[in-house]
Structure formats: C-alpha cells, structure tokens
C-alpha cells in the first residue's frame, strides 16, 4: 500500500537531483565565463535554481571546511539523495 507514495517520493528526489546537477553545471559555466550571467534567461534560470537548491546546500556549506574556492556541497547533496533513494527502496520494498 505504501509503494505508490514511495515511488512518488523517489520521483521528487529524482527531479531535485536534476535541479542540483543543473545548478552545478550552470554555476560552473558562469564562473568560467562561458555563459553570460547578464542575459535575462540565464538570470531567471539561476534565480529559480538558487531558490530550489540553496536551502539544502547552505547548511552543508556551514558544516564543510573551506576548500579554497571549491564547492563540494552539490556532491554531498547528490550523495545524500542517492542514499535516501536506496534507503527508501530497501526499507519499504523488503517488508
């Protein structure tokens, strides 16, 4: 009976995973000046992705030590999402 809810939660986690990956790629492209951050479309996309990803990444950045300009918080978030997905399936599908 819980399987549809677990599948829905897994789909939400997958969508959030795509958002985190897109944020990491776009922010890297902006920092290397490959994408112009003054274009309206890029500003809208980055604003939306910042609103989605920043609340999760901010506490991780506070915990992690300063690594000199490298931001490993997206990697930590991706690992946490993968852990949650595997934990959900192991716990609820092996009942």
Helices and strands as residue ranges (DSSP letters): H 3-31, H 40-63, H 73-93
